Amino acid sequence: MTSRTTNQADVIPLRPLPTAADPAPRDVSQDLPREPLWRDLVGEVLRRERRAQGRTLKDVSEASRISMAYLSEVERGRKEASSEVLAAAAQALGLSLADVLALAGERLVSLAAARTRSRSRSLGAAGGHRSVRTTGPVGATGPAGPMGGVLLAA
């Protein structure tokens, strides 16, 4: 006994398909630059410092005892380096780990400010919120540590 049924299912779209009369709404958030990754910032700092000193990747690799391939990947933001690797690379460049982190933090602050300005322009054009401006450098607001630094809780 054989029945001839077709094996077709009804397709129910989850979202209505846009028509030519209904242009897709513009997503303002796609125009904004994405939040930078920490590994990109640290890698950028290491590469900038190495180049400023006129040193080669091979030279820093030998001085830090980090393979040239891995150091290159760290500089390009492809690998998330451990604190030991970052400290070795920093020391090979004549910097402390704190110096590298401070330089990366400064870059992060400048990128965040640019992102805020960009968001303010986008939202302002779309009738959004007002922008907030700072009048001075961004400072630490947490409790001070024994060396004057900010204590961070994990």
N, C-alpha and C positions, 0 to 999 in steps of 0.2 A: 504494500500500500504506500504509494508515493504521493506526496502533495507538492504542488508547484508553488512555493512561496518565494518571494524575493527576499534577499538578505540585505535590505536597506533600512537604515534608521532615520528617523526624523532628526534634523539638526536644528537645535535651538541656539541662536547666537546669544552669548552672555552680554554683549554690548551691542547696541544697534550700530549697524554699519553706517559710516558717514556718507552722505550723499553730496552731490555737487552743490546743492543749495545750502547745505549745512557744513561750512568749513570746520575743520577740527579746531577746538579751542587751543590757543597758544599757551604752552606751559612756560611761564616766566623762569622757573627754577632751572630749566635746561640751558638758559642763557648765562647763568652764573658759573663762575669757575668752581670746580669741585674742591673740597677740603683737601689740603696737601697731606700726603702720607709722611710720617716721621722718618721712615727709611730714606725717602727721597730727599728730605731736608738735610739729614746727616750726611748722606752721600754727596750732596751738592757742596756742603761745607768742606768735606775732606778733599774733594777734587779741586775746589777753588783754592784751598790752602796749598795743595801740592803744586798746582800750576803757578801760583804766585811765587813760590820758592824756586821755580824753574826745575823741578825734579821730575823724574820719570816714574811711571808706575812700577817699573822693575826696581828702581832704587828704593822706593818706599816699601815695596814688598819685601825686599831683602832686609831692610832695617827693622821692619816690624815682625818678620818671620811669619807673614801671612802670604799664602800663595797669590801669585799675580792675578790668576783668573778670579779668585774669590774677592780680592781687593777691588778689582774692576767691577764685579757684580755689586759690591757694596756701594761703590761710588755712583753707579748707575741706578741705585735704588731697587735692584732686583733681589737682593738678599737682606734680611733683617739680621744685622750683626749683633752678637752678644756684647755685653759690656767689656769683656776681656779683649775681644777683637777690636772694639772701638778704642779702648785705652791703648792698645799696642799701636794702632794706626796713628792715634793722636801723638803718642810719645815719639814715634818715628818722624813726625812732622814738627816736633819741638813744642807741642801743645799739651795741655792737660785735658783729661776727659771733660772737666768742667768748662774749659774754653770751647770745646767742640759743641757741647750741649748749649752753652750760652749763645754761640753764633747761630746754631740751628733755631734756638728760641727767638732770637731777634728776627730771623728770616720769617718764622711763623707769624710773628706779630705783624710784620709788614704785609705779608700776604693776607692775613685776616683783615687788616685795615682796608686793603684794596678790595677784598670781597665784600666788606660792609658798604663801601662806597658804591660798588657795582650793584649790590642788592638795593640800596637806597634809590639809585637812579631808576632801576627797573620797577620797584614798587611805587616810586613817585610818579612815574609815567603811567602806571596802571591805577593810580588813585589810592595807593597804599599808605603805609605809615610814614611818619617823619623820620629823618635820619637822626642819629645821636652822634654828637661829635665830642671828642676829648680835647682838652686844651693843653695837655702835657703828656709826657711819656707814661706808658702803662707801668704801674708800680706793683710791688708785691703787697698783698693784703693779708697774708697769713702770719702766724707767729714766727718770730725770728729765731734762728738756730744759734748755737754757740759761736759760730764764725760769722754771724750776721746774715746768713742765707735764710731762705724760707724753708720751713719744715713741711714735708709732704707726707700725707697719710696714704697708705696703700690699701 
